Amino acid sequence: MPVYLIHDDTVTAYASEPDDRPDNALLIRSEEDLANSSLSIARLTALWNTLPGVLAKRFKTRTNAIHSLWNRFQKLEMAEHPDTGCGESGTPAISKQAQVIVLLRREQGASLDEIVAATGWQKHTVRGAISGALRKRLGLTIESTRTDAGRVYRIVDAG
């Protein structure tokens, strides 16, 4: 029976429970486990929007979010290396939102064009993700600077 590991903004499917998993990872074995988790509707929606092959959406109720997520989990490909959570290349699978965060955490930040190239998203989707998912949902402080090369975004560490 497959199990699903939720760690940060990544959901990974395994054929069996992985031996070594991060301390803050959530292991889901059933729809009931997902329902009993402490994940908020905002967090469930953010997870949905990071899954491959789904259209961005908002859920009206937590129950709808749980049911939709559980059905989508069933369609995820199993991880190649259950002990590491890595695929064939040996690198962990990373969501597009996580890719954007990595780019924005660089000291020089990232231009809109760099983020578009990395994610394959359209420019308005990148701006929406920065405003909605990163600023509002995750509470990150993002600095936007206009340069000769265009607008550059950067995550500013609080503190």
Secondary structure, DSSP 4 states (H G I P E B T S, - for coil): --EEEEETTEEEEESS--SS--TT-EEE-SHHHHHHS---HHHHHHHHHHSTT------SSHHHHHHHHHHHHTTSPBPSBTTTTB-TTSSB---HHHHHHHHHHSTT-EEHHHHHHHH---HHHHHHIIIIIIIIIS---EEEEEETTEEEEEEPPP-
